[in-house]
Amino acid sequence: GGTDFRPIFKYIEDHDLDPAFFIGITDLWGTFPTKAPDDYPVIWCATTNAAAPFGDILRLPQEK
């Protein structure tokens, strides 16, 4: 945990990239940008039940 998600979104913006979407595989424990991107959808593939401030969450099965 403790990932800083801001640099990847800043990189996309600073380099004028035009992604169709963003998929992040994460436990969702970290620092998020203050706002969601306007130009593309965000999908989080989450390994926990944590929340995200934006985007859709696809929960990955957890081991039992």
N, C-alpha and C positions, 0 to 999 in steps of 0.2 A: 504494500500500500504506500500511499504518499506520492503518487505520480503527479507531475505537473503537466496537465494536458494543454496548457496555454501555448507552449512553443510550436506544436504541430499546426495549430490553427493560425498562428501568426506567420509561420513559414508559408502556408498556403496563400494567405493574404499578401504577404510581402513579395512573393514571387509571381503574383497575378495568375495563379493556377486556377483552373476551372474544372474541379472534380465533379463527376456525376453524383457521387455520394462519398461519405466517409464512414468506414467501419473500424471501430476500435475494440480490441479484445482486452478486457481489463477486469479488475475487481471493483472498479468504480470508487476506490478510495484515493482521493487526490484533489488537486486544485483545478477548477474548470474556468474557462473564460467567463466574463461577466454576461455575455450574450451569445446566443446561438448564431451560427452563420446564416446569412439570408439567402445564399445562392445554391445551397446543396443540403440534402438531408443528412442527418447523423444517426447512425445505428451503433449502439453499444452492445457487444456480445459480452455479457456479464457473468463472472464466475461466482458472484455473491448475490445477495438480495438487497444490496445497497441501492440508493436512488441516484439519479443524475438530474442536473438542473434543466437539461434539454435533450432532445433526441428520443428515439424509440429504443427500448431495451429488449433484447433477446436474451432470455435467461438460459445459460448453459447448464446442463444437468450436473448436479453435485454428487460426488461419491457418497455412498452410504456405508 
